[in-house]
């Protein structure tokens, strides 16, 4: 048992290291390509890069939810990782803004297909705690982002081909680490299924002894429980629609209203906050009720962040504190949503890969809409000469989600999974 747990830990850390390396590549190229495109073309085309990335992720996640068995094969996951890296590398050779957006869609497509597969393989490590798995995944992503932002300070930005060559190398390394880990996890999964076949047959035999009416009721319940409520997914989309605002909203806000701080400040501060607080905070959520409370706290942090920007629009200190609050929102929200999805799949015997793909679909939709909304809301506030307007609208929308996260979403979740009340 100890040896199996050690092997599971080793495989999980192979995945974490690969994710951290690829995240470093993402942090290296994303601010650069957005700023360069905005400088050479326009803010709209700059936003279209992020829009294209997330549109590709939406398409990839949708395809993954429809063909989860095929796209979760280790070779397919690895191939889609390589697809993302190659598409990004090609962006170094493109001269037209529309071509950059098109290849961003292709890169996002590879990401949308591969990332749910990554989560699915982590969940196959059944002897490890789910909360720890996802909090460490978030930690690895942020460690990679900080490394990428630091790397960006000495890599010559004028050489896009060098930047994207480094990005390609990070994704190749990520794919190799993932392939090694997935093959080992698949072998472990075969052994696990073989050991539990007899138990599953006994449970199936016991279930046939129920009355016909009870069996029919259980069957109907099982069909309902196999699908998470739509509001649960929409809440995820709304959260990431708001959480992407530092990438667009702050990047446009800082040069105009708080030019005394570098535009990259919210990025590395956010990453550091998540690195230091992700695992300690995530460990405090154990029960389903705890995780729903964390979702509400996550939205509450977003509300406070936007409220602060609304009141102190021209303050550099407010930008920094707001970025910290946005980071805490992600610390509370992200891993708890993953755990709730995984526990729902366990409870209802649903296809975990399919649920994770659908979750990724809505998250990418939120990022896609949020990346454009950040630019549109900023332009709207400039049009009406009201720099607080965009932050007011974001604050109002987030407080609505705080209210929904308190009772409505947990109630629908428990009804869908036929779970007992938290009270």
N, C-alpha and C positions, 0 to 999 in steps of 0.2 A: 504493500500500500504506500509506504514511504517513497519507494522508488518510482511508482507511478505518479505520485504527486510531484516529485522532483522533475520528472520528464515533462509533465504538464506545465510546470513553471518555466522550464527551459524553452519549451515551444512558445509559450506566451511572450517571453522576453525576446525571442527571435522576431515575433510579429511587432512588438513595441519598438525594437531597434529599427526595423525596416520602415515603420510608420514615421518615426522621428527623423530618419534620413530624408525621406520624401517630403515631409513637412518643411524641412530646412530648404529644400529646393523651391517649394511653393512660396515661402517667405522671401526668398531671394528674388524671384521674378515678378511676383504680383504687384507690389508697389511700383516697381520700375516700369513695367509695361503699361500700367494705368497712367502714371505721370507722363511718360514719353508719348503715349497716344493722345492724352489731353493737350500736351504742348504742341504736337505736330498737327493734330486735327481739331478736336473739340472735346468738350466735356461729355457730350452725348456719346461720342465714339469711345471715350475712355470707359464710360459706364457700360457700353455694349460689350466690352471684353468680359467683365464680370457677369453680365447678363448671359452672354454666350456660354461661359463656363457652367453656370447653374442651369441653363436650358438643356445643355448636354447631359448634366447629371439627372435632370428630371426625366429625359428620354431614356437614359440608361437605367435608372431606377425603375421606371415603368416596365421596361423590357425585362429587368431582373425579377420583378414581381410576377410576371407572366410565365417566365421560363426559369424559375429559380433552380431547378435541379441541374439544368445544363450550365447556367452561368456560374454556379457554385463549384463546378469541377475545378480542382487545383490548377490545371493547365489553362482553363478559361480565365480564372481570376488573375493568374500571372500574365497571360496574354493581354488582358485589358489594362493592367498596370503599365505594360510596355507600350500599349497604344497611347495612353495618356502622355507618357514621356516623349515618345516620338512626335506626337502632334505638337507638344510644347516646343520641342527643338526646332521644328519647321517654322515656328513663328519668328525666329531670328532672321529668316531669309525673306520675310514678306514685307512689302512696301505699302500696301493698301490697307486702310482701316477695316473695310468689309472683309478682307481676307483674314485679318487677325481675328475678327469676331467669328468667322466661319471655323477656323482651326481651334478657337477656344471652345466652340460647341463640340468638336470632335474630342478634344482633351477631356471635357466634362463628361462626355458619353462613356469614355473609358473609366473615369472615376466613379460614375453612377453605377456601372456594372460591377466594379471590383470591390468598393468599400463595404456594401452589405455582405458580400462574401467573406470579407475579413471578420466582421462582427459574428457571422454565422459560425466560423471556425473557432473563434474565441469561446462561443457558447458551448461548443462540443467538449470543452475542458470542464466536465461536470464536477470534478473534484476540487475546483477552485471557486471561490465566492464570486458571484456575479457582480456585486457592487464594486469589489476590488478590481475585477477585470476591466470594467468600463472606466473607473476613475483612473486606473493606470494607463489606459488607452488615451484618455484626455490629457493626462500628464505627459505622455510621450509626444503627443502632437504639439503641445505647447513648448516642450523642451526643444523640439525641432524648429519651431517657429522662431524662438529666441536665437538659436544658433544661426538660422538663416538671416535674420535681421542684422546680427553682428557680422556675418560674412559679407552682407551687402555693403558694409562700411569700407571694405578694402578691395572688393572685386571691382575692376574698372567698368563703370556703367556704360561708357561709350562703346564698349565691345559687346554688343548683344549676343553675338555668336558664342563668345566665351561664357557669358552668363547662362545661356540656354544649353550649352554643352555640359556645364556643371549640373544643371537641372536634369538633363537626360541621364547622366551618370547616377544621380541620386535615385531616379526611378528604376534604373536597372538593378541597383543594389537592393532596393525595396522589393522588387519582384523576385529576386533570388532568395532573399530571406523568407519571403512569404511561401515560396514553393517548397523550401526545405521544411518549414513548420507545418504547412498543410498536409504534406505527405505523411509526416509523423503522426499528426492528429488523426488523419483518415485511418491509419493502421490501428491506432488506439481505439477509434470508434468501432471498427469491425470487431475487435475483441470485446468491447463493452456490450455491443448488440448480441454477440454470441452468448455471453454470460447471462443476459437478461431475457433471452427468448423464452425460456421455460416459465419464468415469472409472468411474462406478458400473456402466455397461453393460459396460465391458471386464472389470471384476471379476466380474460375473455370468456373462459368457461363459467366463471362465477357470475358474470354479467348476464349470461343466457338464462340463469335461473330466476331472474326477475320476472314479474308479470308482464304481459304484453303491453298494458297501458303504461306501466312504469318505464318499460323499454322505449315505447314510442315517445314518452315525455323526455327521456334522456337523450334520444336521438335528436329531437327537435331542439333541445337545449344545446346539444353539441354543435348543431349547425349554426345556431345563433352565436355561440361562444367562439367560433372559429374566426370571427371578424371583429376587430376593434371598432368602437364607435367613431363615426366620421369627425365628431367634434374633437376627439383625442388627437387625430392627425392634423386637423385645422389649427389646433392650439400649438402644435409643434411648428407648423408653417408660420404662424404669426410670431412666435418667439424669435425664430431665426430671421424673419423679415425685419424685426426691430434690432436684433443683435448685430446685424451686418452694418449698422449705421456708422461705426467708427471707420470702416473702410471707405465709405463714400461721404457721409455727413461730416465727420471730423476732418477728412482730407480737404473738403471744400471750405469748411468753417475756419480752420486754423489760419490759413494764409490771409484771409480777409479780416477776421475779427481778433485773433490772438497771435499775430505774427512773431511775437517774442519767444515762442517755443517751436522747436522743429516739428514738422508735420508727422514725423514717424513716432513721436512721443507716445500717443495712445496705444500704438501697436506693441511696443516692447513692454510697456507698463502692464497692459492687459495680460500679455503672455506670462510675465513674472508672477502676477497675482495668482493666476490659475495654477502655475507650477507649485507655488508654496502652499496653497490652500485646498487644492482639488482633493487629494487623497485624505487628509485629516477630516475634512467636512463630509465627504461621501461616506466614510465609515460610520458616521452617526445615524445614517438612515438604514433601518433594518426591516421594519414592517412596511406593508403597502401604504398604510396611513402616513408613515414618515416620508415616503417618496412623494406622495401627493402634496404634503406640506412643503417639501423642497421645490416642487413645481411652482407653487404659489409664491414662495419666497423669491424664486428666480424672476418671476414677473414683477414682483414688488421692487426688486433691485433695478430693473429696467425703468419702472415708473419714477423712482427716485433720481435715477441718472438723468432722465429727460427733464424732470422738474427742476433739477439743479441748473441745467443749461437754459431753461426757460427764465429763471430768475436772474442768473449771473451770466448772461450771454457773452459779455466781453471780457470775462475773467479767465486767464490762463490756468489759474489754480482750479477753477470750476471744471475746466476741460479734463484735467488730470483726475480729479475726484470722480467725475462722471465716467471716465474710462475705467476706473477701479470698480465702480458700482456695476457697470456693464459686465465686467469680468466675473464678479461675484454672482451675477445672474446666470452666467454660463456654468459656473462651478456648481451651483445648486440644481440647475435645470437639466443639463445634458445627460450626465450619468444616470440620474433618477428616471428619466424618460426611457433610457435603454433598458434599465432593470425592470420597469413596469411592463415594457413590451415583451421582454424575455419571460417574465413570470406569467404573463397572460398566455404565451405560447405553451409553457409547461402545463398550466392549468387546463387548457382546452385541447391539448395535443395538436395544436395548429402547426403549420409549416413555419418554423422560425425564420428561415431564409426569406420566405415570401413576406413575412411581417416586417423584417428589417429592411427589405427592399422598398416596401411601401412607405415605411417611416423615412427612409432616405429620399424617396420621391417628394414627400411633402416638405421635408427640410430644404431640399434643393429649390422647390417652388418658392418657399419663403425667402431664401437667399436671392433668388432670381428677381422676385418682385421688389424685395428690399433694396437691392442694388440700384434699380431704376428709380424706386420711390425716393431714395436718399437724394439723388440728383434733382428729381422733379420738385420735391418739397423745398429744396434749397433755392432752386430757380423761382419757385412760387413766392417764397419769402422775400427774395430780392425784387421781384416784380411789384409786390405791394409795399416795398420798403419797410418790411417788418421782419427783422432777423430772428424774432422769437416765434414766428408763426409755425415753422416746421417742428420745433421742439414742443409747442403746445399740442399740435395734432398727434404727435407720437406719445406724449404723456397721457392724453385722453384715451387713446386706443389701448395703451398698456394697462391702465387702471380697469378698463372693462374686462381684460383678460385675467387680472388679479381676482375679480369677483367670480368669473366663471370657473377659475381653477379651485375655488374654495369648496363648492358643493356640486355644481352641475356635472363637471367632467368626471370627478371620482364616482358619482352616482351612476352615470352611464357606463363607465368602465366596469363596475362591479355587476351591473345588470347583464352586460354582454358576456362576462365570464362566469356568471352564476356564482359570484363570490359573496361572502357574508359582509354585512355592514361593518364599517370601521368602529362604530360606537358600541 
